[in-house]
Amino acid sequence: MSPAKIDAAADHLFKVRTSGEKIAALPDAFRPASLDEAYAIQSRLVAKFPTSSVGWFVALTSPEMQSVHRASGPIYGRILLSNLHRTPGVVVLRHPERPVTVEAEFAFRIGRDLAPGQTYTEAEVAGAIRSVVPMLEFVDSTFEDMTAVDVASLIADNGAEGQIVLGQEVEGLSPANLLTDAARVSLNDAQIAEGHPARVMGGPIRVLTWFVNERTRGGQVVREGEIVGTGNCLQRYCFGRAGDLVHADFGSLGSISATLAA
């Protein structure tokens, strides 16, 4: 894909998002043929948004999510400031007539810059964590059915990012403590799913290490202060609608609540 084609694909996605429409798939002319092309489109697309990026989310990190999307590995996208909320959050849905996915994740606040020039170990990455942050994400994809499109198209559309609600940040937690408590998600006071942090590539630190090495291998710096989500730890997609109250209990990390609003 030429730079002009990459920019045209980003323009197309930006116009679709601005219009509020949903599409079945990207037109052939704008569909990336590789992950590198997909991330290049993503970068151009995010640069068009009138909001800043405050971090990253990694997606498709569990065997279940990779199976649903026919993916061979994880992907990532940018967390946008305009999509970020704190518990107890009110999330206004872009398409209140449609359901959104409800995803529970373990996220991290980065405590120092991680620069290119080396392959980081899990211990080195763990040592660069400032805090652990429980996280809920509510995804309403640009695509009519995000499980029906190819992974490269999802990446191009910023990984199908959603509205994010963060819990309280917890400092001084050792990596081993992350593998003790499951996340339990309730909808209108009825539990609908739970997920263990080990579901995401064997643990959130492993996901974070993969992400850091992916970015730094490409010559990019993972910045101090950025938030990085490590993927949905639930074993299946769950869904919420406008009017629902979503609660997630992360055990020793605390809990998150969010109201989905029209």
Steps between C-alpha positions, in 0.01 A plus 500: 500500500640840406500784755220663301290182516564468874384859553194439279408193707533701821284776346234242413490363854494849648203600281311182594559567869400867468178406320403253770438230240607139525657304216517129426866517395765730360484543121764290323696812403543596866543155655854449638687200363734472799518589867760767424256669260223466758702671774603774255131569426426496873769759565364732229142451623581584863688814387171628352308481828455825694621334820828374639619145562565412864613141463438168333279195520604153392222279365449136398728377778300193607450175306125565495529848348758385246271215397198729456701737279709233323813677621847352533602741775417821685451847353505849649346844464504840668297611802349841420453761772143565387414133567642492852287501818551433872282280715213548563467590134213595271570374148289663229461252214552617143228263377266455798275269302781247466674284763865557593752241612590501869868419557699471823872570491807547716687817403826665604630852538857520369746652749793582272580521129579170332718584200611300196836325498437181694258210541334543837446211740184460708698598810627821336151594384352420842760730654377786280137478621376785716157358578242236414160622382183289466314592182167452324468555125179538302546448127266620226693424182492692172422164340152347508656178631859536616539122519429472125783723375868417469741589779689753286179698449441505877853631555451771237188617686711557813446145620125563541562716806220567746398714793721422801426528871797478737496397864730619776871469426686265732873551559755265655339179373738219403439316170421179689205671669339554161429128465293458815158654434255451214296785359125451544263702287135566588224657294215658697616313815513156333842345432545426130866401468835468669854480374838423649800718415692190389260478202687782326814338357579344836483829690473878457875557547567271204256699287662828605845362420384390154359847436810684621725290277269543200511878534868536581599258224333746263708787638225644724519598866242377751459815705491562872142566608336304222230245584515157336204261514579131461186359339165353590546224760141377474452167323235634262355823375234646728266780398329796661240751384396854580353509851713215634714528812829313465711406802836323499662361813878460463558359850796665670517761223156633587194544282363709214148607418359664190156598378435464128300800380326604179 
